[in-house]
Amino acid sequence: MFSFLESPQNFHSIAELAFIFGILGTAMITDIKTKQIPNKISYSALFISVIYFLIFKDFDVFLSHLFGFFIVLFFGFIAFYFRLMGGGDIKLFLFLGFVFPPQHLLELFLIIFVIGGIQGLWSFYKKEKKIPYAVSIFVGTLIYCSTTT
């Protein structure tokens, strides 16, 4: 299913993927029901991830992932300022920006944005005003992880 798990250069274990998709799944369900993603989901995911990386990963790996986090933070501020995305969605992107290696973020986010565009067109067709973008984040991440080698 996840082709990169068979590769000697895999970057996530099954437990890490379960954690990532557990967080994204919880955020998605909450976003669908309430049109909001609670801070406790995003902040706890980031906190646990930082502690995990500090304990189980090399410090150089931690720093590279922290770099990815700050890149996403920069673009997240811009997206939030121009009201392109809600704060909860941006915090989910920050979580992904930290847990995925920086060299994978562009491809991951492009897939998420394509799925988001499809979701946006569907919402426009259905005349929905608020889009639960966590659905696109979950589905895009799932597609990315299932196709990455």
Disulfide bonds with the S-S distance in Angstrom:
none
